[in-house]
Amino acid sequence: MPPHDHLYSSVPNDGVSRLNNQRASLVHWIVGRFHQLLADGRDDDACNFMDEWFEWVDKKTYINESTVFFDGDELNELYKQSKS
């Protein structure tokens, strides 16, 4: 497991695989979206999209922006529980 500092969050052992799968899905979507923008002739949009992505993952600047990940099903379940 990586050292505990501001770049890492602890994840229960049973959540590591799930988190890795979510990250992989996100990266695949981002790369696919970039390629689609290029294929559509939207080069400026593609470059702006990737600029935002690289800013988001840059360990020197990401801490200045809030990013929230959630599982929609879990969020709905928490909402239902809060209303009961």
Biopython code that builds the backbone (N, CA, C, O; Angstrom):
import numpy as np
from Bio.PDB.StructureBuilder import StructureBuilder

atoms = [
    (1, "MET", "N", (0.844, -1.177, 0.000)),
    (1, "MET", "CA", (0.000, 0.000, 0.000)),
    (1, "MET", "C", (0.890, 1.241, 0.000)),
    (1, "MET", "O", (1.910, 1.253, 0.689)),
    (2, "PRO", "N", (0.536, 2.286, -0.753)),
    (2, "PRO", "CA", (1.336, 3.496, -0.814)),
    (2, "PRO", "C", (1.366, 4.211, 0.530)),
    (2, "PRO", "O", (0.512, 3.967, 1.383)),
    (3, "PRO", "N", (2.334, 5.084, 0.724)),
    (3, "PRO", "CA", (2.391, 5.830, 1.983)),
    (3, "PRO", "C", (1.147, 6.708, 2.143)),
    (3, "PRO", "O", (0.535, 7.131, 1.163)),
    (4, "HIS", "N", (0.799, 6.964, 3.375)),
    (4, "HIS", "CA", (-0.370, 7.806, 3.640)),
    (4, "HIS", "C", (0.067, 9.265, 3.653)),
    (4, "HIS", "O", (0.772, 9.702, 4.563)),
    (5, "ASP", "N", (-0.339, 9.989, 2.674)),
    (5, "ASP", "CA", (-0.129, 11.425, 2.621)),
    (5, "ASP", "C", (-1.285, 12.029, 1.853)),
    (5, "ASP", "O", (-2.277, 11.341, 1.615)),
    (6, "HIS", "N", (-1.199, 13.276, 1.460)),
    (6, "HIS", "CA", (-2.335, 13.938, 0.826)),
    (6, "HIS", "C", (-2.674, 13.394, -0.560)),
    (6, "HIS", "O", (-3.710, 13.755, -1.118)),
    (7, "LEU", "N", (-1.826, 12.537, -1.127)),
    (7, "LEU", "CA", (-2.105, 12.003, -2.455)),
    (7, "LEU", "C", (-2.932, 10.725, -2.424)),
    (7, "LEU", "O", (-3.445, 10.290, -3.455)),
    (8, "TYR", "N", (-3.061, 10.126, -1.253)),
    (8, "TYR", "CA", (-3.733, 8.837, -1.172)),
    (8, "TYR", "C", (-4.804, 8.859, -0.106)),
    (8, "TYR", "O", (-4.679, 9.543, 0.910)),
    (9, "SER", "N", (-5.853, 8.107, -0.349)),
    (9, "SER", "CA", (-6.890, 7.901, 0.655)),
    (9, "SER", "C", (-6.908, 6.427, 0.975)),
    (9, "SER", "O", (-6.759, 5.583, 0.091)),
    (10, "SER", "N", (-7.090, 6.122, 2.245)),
    (10, "SER", "CA", (-7.158, 4.708, 2.601)),
    (10, "SER", "C", (-8.487, 4.140, 2.105)),
    (10, "SER", "O", (-9.524, 4.800, 2.159)),
    (11, "VAL", "N", (-8.428, 2.936, 1.637)),
    (11, "VAL", "CA", (-9.612, 2.247, 1.132)),
    (11, "VAL", "C", (-9.640, 0.879, 1.790)),
    (11, "VAL", "O", (-8.617, 0.195, 1.829)),
    (12, "PRO", "N", (-10.784, 0.471, 2.306)),
    (12, "PRO", "CA", (-10.858, -0.881, 2.864)),
    (12, "PRO", "C", (-10.440, -1.898, 1.803)),
    (12, "PRO", "O", (-10.683, -1.696, 0.613)),
    (13, "ASN", "N", (-9.821, -2.975, 2.231)),
    (13, "ASN", "CA", (-9.307, -3.974, 1.294)),
    (13, "ASN", "C", (-10.338, -4.436, 0.283)),
    (13, "ASN", "O", (-10.009, -4.668, -0.880)),
    (14, "ASP", "N", (-11.584, -4.571, 0.715)),
    (14, "ASP", "CA", (-12.615, -5.034, -0.215)),
    (14, "ASP", "C", (-13.006, -3.960, -1.233)),
    (14, "ASP", "O", (-13.697, -4.262, -2.206)),
    (15, "GLY", "N", (-12.579, -2.721, -1.026)),
    (15, "GLY", "CA", (-12.925, -1.648, -1.942)),
    (15, "GLY", "C", (-11.847, -1.326, -2.960)),
    (15, "GLY", "O", (-12.099, -0.573, -3.901)),
    (16, "VAL", "N", (-10.653, -1.877, -2.797)),
    (16, "VAL", "CA", (-9.540, -1.543, -3.687)),
    (16, "VAL", "C", (-9.836, -1.945, -5.127)),
    (16, "VAL", "O", (-9.639, -1.149, -6.045)),
    (17, "SER", "N", (-10.300, -3.154, -5.329)),
    (17, "SER", "CA", (-10.602, -3.627, -6.680)),
    (17, "SER", "C", (-11.699, -2.777, -7.309)),
    (17, "SER", "O", (-11.610, -2.406, -8.480)),
    (18, "ARG", "N", (-12.708, -2.477, -6.551)),
    (18, "ARG", "CA", (-13.816, -1.653, -7.050)),
    (18, "ARG", "C", (-13.332, -0.258, -7.422)),
    (18, "ARG", "O", (-13.710, 0.275, -8.466)),
    (19, "LEU", "N", (-12.500, 0.333, -6.576)),
    (19, "LEU", "CA", (-11.957, 1.662, -6.851)),
    (19, "LEU", "C", (-11.082, 1.640, -8.099)),
    (19, "LEU", "O", (-11.172, 2.538, -8.936)),
    (20, "ASN", "N", (-10.240, 0.626, -8.228)),
    (20, "ASN", "CA", (-9.403, 0.502, -9.420)),
    (20, "ASN", "C", (-10.245, 0.362, -10.681)),
    (20, "ASN", "O", (-9.918, 0.939, -11.718)),
    (21, "ASN", "N", (-11.321, -0.397, -10.594)),
    (21, "ASN", "CA", (-12.215, -0.550, -11.751)),
    (21, "ASN", "C", (-12.881, 0.778, -12.117)),
    (21, "ASN", "O", (-13.021, 1.100, -13.297)),
    (22, "GLN", "N", (-13.286, 1.540, -11.115)),
    (22, "GLN", "CA", (-13.905, 2.841, -11.379)),
    (22, "GLN", "C", (-12.899, 3.793, -12.018)),
    (22, "GLN", "O", (-13.231, 4.516, -12.958)),
    (23, "ARG", "N", (-11.670, 3.792, -11.508)),
    (23, "ARG", "CA", (-10.632, 4.643, -12.092)),
    (23, "ARG", "C", (-10.348, 4.244, -13.530)),
    (23, "ARG", "O", (-10.217, 5.101, -14.404)),
    (24, "ALA", "N", (-10.252, 2.951, -13.775)),
    (24, "ALA", "CA", (-9.981, 2.472, -15.131)),
    (24, "ALA", "C", (-11.112, 2.878, -16.074)),
    (24, "ALA", "O", (-10.862, 3.313, -17.198)),
    (25, "SER", "N", (-12.354, 2.734, -15.615)),
    (25, "SER", "CA", (-13.497, 3.127, -16.450)),
    (25, "SER", "C", (-13.459, 4.608, -16.763)),
    (25, "SER", "O", (-13.744, 5.018, -17.888)),
    (26, "LEU", "N", (-13.112, 5.404, -15.782)),
    (26, "LEU", "CA", (-13.031, 6.844, -15.981)),
    (26, "LEU", "C", (-11.952, 7.203, -17.011)),
    (26, "LEU", "O", (-12.190, 8.012, -17.907)),
    (27, "VAL", "N", (-10.794, 6.611, -16.881)),
    (27, "VAL", "CA", (-9.705, 6.896, -17.821)),
    (27, "VAL", "C", (-10.080, 6.447, -19.227)),
    (27, "VAL", "O", (-9.800, 7.155, -20.194)),
    (28, "HIS", "N", (-10.707, 5.288, -19.355)),
    (28, "HIS", "CA", (-11.131, 4.814, -20.682)),
    (28, "HIS", "C", (-12.152, 5.777, -21.295)),
    (28, "HIS", "O", (-12.097, 6.065, -22.490)),
    (29, "TRP", "N", (-13.081, 6.273, -20.476)),
    (29, "TRP", "CA", (-14.063, 7.222, -20.981)),
    (29, "TRP", "C", (-13.383, 8.508, -21.435)),
    (29, "TRP", "O", (-13.719, 9.049, -22.488)),
    (30, "ILE", "N", (-12.446, 8.992, -20.660)),
    (30, "ILE", "CA", (-11.756, 10.244, -20.996)),
    (30, "ILE", "C", (-10.991, 10.112, -22.309)),
    (30, "ILE", "O", (-11.076, 10.980, -23.176)),
    (31, "VAL", "N", (-10.255, 9.037, -22.445)),
    (31, "VAL", "CA", (-9.495, 8.826, -23.684)),
    (31, "VAL", "C", (-10.449, 8.676, -24.865)),
    (31, "VAL", "O", (-10.201, 9.228, -25.937)),
    (32, "GLY", "N", (-11.535, 7.933, -24.677)),
    (32, "GLY", "CA", (-12.513, 7.768, -25.742)),
    (32, "GLY", "C", (-13.160, 9.083, -26.141)),
    (32, "GLY", "O", (-13.366, 9.353, -27.324)),
    (33, "ARG", "N", (-13.478, 9.900, -25.144)),
    (33, "ARG", "CA", (-14.083, 11.203, -25.431)),
    (33, "ARG", "C", (-13.106, 12.099, -26.191)),
    (33, "ARG", "O", (-13.503, 12.801, -27.121)),
    (34, "PHE", "N", (-11.853, 12.077, -25.806)),
    (34, "PHE", "CA", (-10.825, 12.852, -26.501)),
    (34, "PHE", "C", (-10.738, 12.436, -27.964)),
    (34, "PHE", "O", (-10.702, 13.283, -28.856)),
    (35, "HIS", "N", (-10.703, 11.139, -28.203)),
    (35, "HIS", "CA", (-10.627, 10.630, -29.575)),
    (35, "HIS", "C", (-11.878, 10.987, -30.376)),
    (35, "HIS", "O", (-11.793, 11.301, -31.564)),
    (36, "GLN", "N", (-13.046, 10.936, -29.717)),
    (36, "GLN", "CA", (-14.285, 11.286, -30.406)),
    (36, "GLN", "C", (-14.294, 12.757, -30.808)),
    (36, "GLN", "O", (-14.714, 13.101, -31.913)),
    (37, "LEU", "N", (-13.834, 13.616, -29.915)),
    (37, "LEU", "CA", (-13.763, 15.044, -30.241)),
    (37, "LEU", "C", (-12.838, 15.279, -31.432)),
    (37, "LEU", "O", (-13.151, 16.076, -32.316)),
    (38, "LEU", "N", (-11.709, 14.590, -31.455)),
    (38, "LEU", "CA", (-10.786, 14.717, -32.594)),
    (38, "LEU", "C", (-11.437, 14.209, -33.877)),
    (38, "LEU", "O", (-11.327, 14.841, -34.928)),
    (39, "ALA", "N", (-12.115, 13.068, -33.789)),
    (39, "ALA", "CA", (-12.766, 12.480, -34.971)),
    (39, "ALA", "C", (-13.867, 13.393, -35.508)),
    (39, "ALA", "O", (-14.140, 13.401, -36.708)),
    (40, "ASP", "N", (-14.496, 14.161, -34.617)),
    (40, "ASP", "CA", (-15.546, 15.091, -35.023)),
    (40, "ASP", "C", (-14.983, 16.412, -35.532)),
    (40, "ASP", "O", (-15.741, 17.323, -35.864)),
    (41, "GLY", "N", (-13.666, 16.519, -35.595)),
    (41, "GLY", "CA", (-13.037, 17.749, -36.060)),
    (41, "GLY", "C", (-13.056, 18.868, -35.030)),
    (41, "GLY", "O", (-12.873, 20.036, -35.371)),
    (42, "ARG", "N", (-13.274, 18.516, -33.791)),
    (42, "ARG", "CA", (-13.338, 19.502, -32.707)),
    (42, "ARG", "C", (-12.008, 19.537, -31.960)),
    (42, "ARG", "O", (-11.945, 19.284, -30.757)),
    (43, "ASP", "N", (-10.951, 19.854, -32.699)),
    (43, "ASP", "CA", (-9.600, 19.818, -32.139)),
    (43, "ASP", "C", (-9.431, 20.741, -30.930)),
    (43, "ASP", "O", (-8.812, 20.358, -29.937)),
    (44, "ASP", "N", (-9.981, 21.954, -31.015)),
    (44, "ASP", "CA", (-9.863, 22.884, -29.886)),
    (44, "ASP", "C", (-10.561, 22.337, -28.648)),
    (44, "ASP", "O", (-10.031, 22.422, -27.541)),
    (45, "ASP", "N", (-11.746, 21.777, -28.836)),
    (45, "ASP", "CA", (-12.458, 21.180, -27.710)),
    (45, "ASP", "C", (-11.678, 20.017, -27.122)),
    (45, "ASP", "O", (-11.608, 19.860, -25.903)),
    (46, "ALA", "N", (-11.088, 19.198, -27.994)),
    (46, "ALA", "CA", (-10.302, 18.056, -27.532)),
    (46, "ALA", "C", (-9.113, 18.525, -26.698)),
    (46, "ALA", "O", (-8.827, 17.962, -25.642)),
    (47, "CYS", "N", (-8.431, 19.546, -27.173)),
    (47, "CYS", "CA", (-7.271, 20.062, -26.433)),
    (47, "CYS", "C", (-7.697, 20.680, -25.106)),
    (47, "CYS", "O", (-7.028, 20.487, -24.090)),
    (48, "ASN", "N", (-8.803, 21.420, -25.105)),
    (48, "ASN", "CA", (-9.303, 22.002, -23.854)),
    (48, "ASN", "C", (-9.739, 20.917, -22.874)),
    (48, "ASN", "O", (-9.501, 21.025, -21.671)),
    (49, "PHE", "N", (-10.371, 19.885, -23.389)),
    (49, "PHE", "CA", (-10.804, 18.759, -22.564)),
    (49, "PHE", "C", (-9.604, 18.111, -21.881)),
    (49, "PHE", "O", (-9.636, 17.838, -20.682)),
    (50, "MET", "N", (-8.548, 17.867, -22.649)),
    (50, "MET", "CA", (-7.361, 17.227, -22.072)),
    (50, "MET", "C", (-6.617, 18.171, -21.136)),
    (50, "MET", "O", (-6.044, 17.721, -20.143)),
    (51, "ASP", "N", (-6.614, 19.468, -21.429)),
    (51, "ASP", "CA", (-6.006, 20.425, -20.501)),
    (51, "ASP", "C", (-6.674, 20.334, -19.129)),
    (51, "ASP", "O", (-6.000, 20.321, -18.099)),
    (52, "GLU", "N", (-8.001, 20.272, -19.131)),
    (52, "GLU", "CA", (-8.735, 20.152, -17.870)),
    (52, "GLU", "C", (-8.391, 18.844, -17.168)),
    (52, "GLU", "O", (-8.191, 18.823, -15.954)),
    (53, "TRP", "N", (-8.323, 17.766, -17.918)),
    (53, "TRP", "CA", (-8.006, 16.464, -17.333)),
    (53, "TRP", "C", (-6.621, 16.483, -16.700)),
    (53, "TRP", "O", (-6.456, 16.038, -15.564)),
    (54, "PHE", "N", (-5.633, 16.987, -17.413)),
    (54, "PHE", "CA", (-4.274, 16.993, -16.871)),
    (54, "PHE", "C", (-4.159, 17.928, -15.670)),
    (54, "PHE", "O", (-3.389, 17.657, -14.749)),
    (55, "GLU", "N", (-4.908, 19.015, -15.672)),
    (55, "GLU", "CA", (-4.923, 19.895, -14.504)),
    (55, "GLU", "C", (-5.526, 19.161, -13.318)),
    (55, "GLU", "O", (-5.057, 19.291, -12.187)),
    (56, "TRP", "N", (-6.562, 18.395, -13.584)),
    (56, "TRP", "CA", (-7.257, 17.658, -12.534)),
    (56, "TRP", "C", (-6.375, 16.589, -11.894)),
    (56, "TRP", "O", (-6.453, 16.366, -10.686)),
    (57, "VAL", "N", (-5.537, 15.925, -12.695)),
    (57, "VAL", "CA", (-4.708, 14.845, -12.151)),
    (57, "VAL", "C", (-3.314, 15.304, -11.739)),
    (57, "VAL", "O", (-2.542, 14.503, -11.213)),
    (58, "ASP", "N", (-2.975, 16.558, -11.960)),
    (58, "ASP", "CA", (-1.666, 17.073, -11.573)),
    (58, "ASP", "C", (-1.575, 17.145, -10.051)),
    (58, "ASP", "O", (-2.337, 17.872, -9.414)),
    (59, "LYS", "N", (-0.647, 16.393, -9.474)),
    (59, "LYS", "CA", (-0.558, 16.332, -8.017)),
    (59, "LYS", "C", (-0.156, 17.667, -7.389)),
    (59, "LYS", "O", (-0.306, 17.848, -6.181)),
    (60, "LYS", "N", (0.346, 18.592, -8.182)),
    (60, "LYS", "CA", (0.732, 19.899, -7.648)),
    (60, "LYS", "C", (-0.465, 20.836, -7.521)),
    (60, "LYS", "O", (-0.442, 21.755, -6.702)),
    (61, "THR", "N", (-1.508, 20.619, -8.318)),
    (61, "THR", "CA", (-2.632, 21.559, -8.312)),
    (61, "THR", "C", (-3.970, 20.946, -7.931)),
    (61, "THR", "O", (-4.900, 21.671, -7.579)),
    (62, "TYR", "N", (-4.085, 19.621, -7.995)),
    (62, "TYR", "CA", (-5.407, 19.031, -7.787)),
    (62, "TYR", "C", (-5.968, 19.315, -6.402)),
    (62, "TYR", "O", (-7.185, 19.380, -6.230)),
    (63, "ILE", "N", (-5.115, 19.481, -5.431)),
    (63, "ILE", "CA", (-5.578, 19.682, -4.064)),
    (63, "ILE", "C", (-6.369, 20.978, -3.924)),
    (63, "ILE", "O", (-7.101, 21.156, -2.951)),
    (64, "ASN", "N", (-6.225, 21.881, -4.887)),
    (64, "ASN", "CA", (-6.933, 23.156, -4.834)),
    (64, "ASN", "C", (-8.357, 23.073, -5.359)),
    (64, "ASN", "O", (-9.102, 24.050, -5.277)),
    (65, "GLU", "N", (-8.744, 21.938, -5.888)),
    (65, "GLU", "CA", (-10.086, 21.768, -6.426)),
    (65, "GLU", "C", (-10.758, 20.585, -5.755)),
    (65, "GLU", "O", (-10.129, 19.557, -5.503)),
    (66, "SER", "N", (-12.021, 20.740, -5.474)),
    (66, "SER", "CA", (-12.770, 19.642, -4.875)),
    (66, "SER", "C", (-13.322, 18.745, -5.974)),
    (66, "SER", "O", (-13.898, 19.222, -6.952)),
    (67, "THR", "N", (-13.143, 17.465, -5.804)),
    (67, "THR", "CA", (-13.693, 16.488, -6.730)),
    (67, "THR", "C", (-14.376, 15.410, -5.893)),
    (67, "THR", "O", (-13.789, 14.871, -4.955)),
    (68, "VAL", "N", (-15.593, 15.110, -6.237)),
    (68, "VAL", "CA", (-16.352, 14.136, -5.474)),
    (68, "VAL", "C", (-16.686, 12.958, -6.375)),
    (68, "VAL", "O", (-17.226, 13.126, -7.468)),
    (69, "PHE", "N", (-16.356, 11.762, -5.898)),
    (69, "PHE", "CA", (-16.727, 10.534, -6.591)),
    (69, "PHE", "C", (-17.813, 9.873, -5.770)),
    (69, "PHE", "O", (-17.771, 9.895, -4.540)),
    (70, "PHE", "N", (-18.775, 9.292, -6.442)),
    (70, "PHE", "CA", (-19.817, 8.585, -5.721)),
    (70, "PHE", "C", (-20.370, 7.473, -6.578)),
    (70, "PHE", "O", (-20.284, 7.496, -7.806)),
    (71, "ASP", "N", (-20.924, 6.523, -5.913)),
    (71, "ASP", "CA", (-21.644, 5.439, -6.563)),
    (71, "ASP", "C", (-23.116, 5.825, -6.497)),
    (71, "ASP", "O", (-23.673, 5.975, -5.409)),
    (72, "GLY", "N", (-23.742, 5.984, -7.649)),
    (72, "GLY", "CA", (-25.127, 6.432, -7.693)),
    (72, "GLY", "C", (-26.063, 5.555, -6.896)),
    (72, "GLY", "O", (-26.960, 6.065, -6.225)),
    (73, "ASP", "N", (-25.875, 4.232, -6.952)),
    (73, "ASP", "CA", (-26.739, 3.323, -6.199)),
    (73, "ASP", "C", (-26.568, 3.529, -4.697)),
    (73, "ASP", "O", (-27.546, 3.552, -3.949)),
    (74, "GLU", "N", (-25.301, 3.679, -4.258)),
    (74, "GLU", "CA", (-25.060, 3.895, -2.838)),
    (74, "GLU", "C", (-25.634, 5.232, -2.386)),
    (74, "GLU", "O", (-26.187, 5.336, -1.291)),
    (75, "LEU", "N", (-25.506, 6.238, -3.216)),
    (75, "LEU", "CA", (-26.043, 7.554, -2.879)),
    (75, "LEU", "C", (-27.561, 7.503, -2.750)),
    (75, "LEU", "O", (-28.124, 8.082, -1.821)),
    (76, "ASN", "N", (-28.227, 6.818, -3.672)),
    (76, "ASN", "CA", (-29.683, 6.662, -3.577)),
    (76, "ASN", "C", (-30.089, 5.912, -2.316)),
    (76, "ASN", "O", (-31.070, 6.264, -1.662)),
    (77, "GLU", "N", (-29.333, 4.885, -1.982)),
    (77, "GLU", "CA", (-29.636, 4.103, -0.778)),
    (77, "GLU", "C", (-29.462, 4.961, 0.477)),
    (77, "GLU", "O", (-30.289, 4.905, 1.387)),
    (78, "LEU", "N", (-28.394, 5.749, 0.525)),
    (78, "LEU", "CA", (-28.193, 6.631, 1.674)),
    (78, "LEU", "C", (-29.324, 7.653, 1.786)),
    (78, "LEU", "O", (-29.785, 7.969, 2.883)),
    (79, "TYR", "N", (-29.756, 8.159, 0.647)),
    (79, "TYR", "CA", (-30.867, 9.116, 0.647)),
    (79, "TYR", "C", (-32.135, 8.458, 1.186)),
    (79, "TYR", "O", (-32.824, 9.037, 2.025)),
    (80, "LYS", "N", (-32.447, 7.256, 0.712)),
    (80, "LYS", "CA", (-33.639, 6.543, 1.193)),
    (80, "LYS", "C", (-33.558, 6.296, 2.694)),
    (80, "LYS", "O", (-34.548, 6.447, 3.410)),
    (81, "GLN", "N", (-32.371, 5.915, 3.166)),
    (81, "GLN", "CA", (-32.198, 5.662, 4.593)),
    (81, "GLN", "C", (-32.393, 6.933, 5.409)),
    (81, "GLN", "O", (-32.940, 6.893, 6.510)),
    (82, "SER", "N", (-31.944, 8.056, 4.867)),
    (82, "SER", "CA", (-32.063, 9.320, 5.607)),
    (82, "SER", "C", (-33.522, 9.770, 5.707)),
    (82, "SER", "O", (-33.878, 10.525, 6.612)),
    (83, "LYS", "N", (-34.365, 9.309, 4.781)),
    (83, "LYS", "CA", (-35.769, 9.702, 4.767)),
    (83, "LYS", "C", (-36.653, 8.755, 5.584)),
    (83, "LYS", "O", (-37.824, 9.047, 5.825)),
    (84, "SER", "N", (-36.094, 7.636, 6.004)),
    (84, "SER", "CA", (-36.937, 6.677, 6.762)),
    (84, "SER", "C", (-36.776, 6.840, 8.244)),
    (84, "SER", "O", (-37.407, 6.119, 9.016)),
]
sb = StructureBuilder()
sb.init_structure("model")
sb.init_model(0)
sb.init_chain("A")
sb.init_seg("    ")
for serial, (resi, resn, name, xyz) in enumerate(atoms, 1):
    if name == "N":
        sb.init_residue(resn, " ", resi, " ")
    sb.init_atom(name, np.array(xyz, "f"), 0.0, 1.0, " ", f" {name:<3s}", serial, name[0])
structure = sb.get_structure()
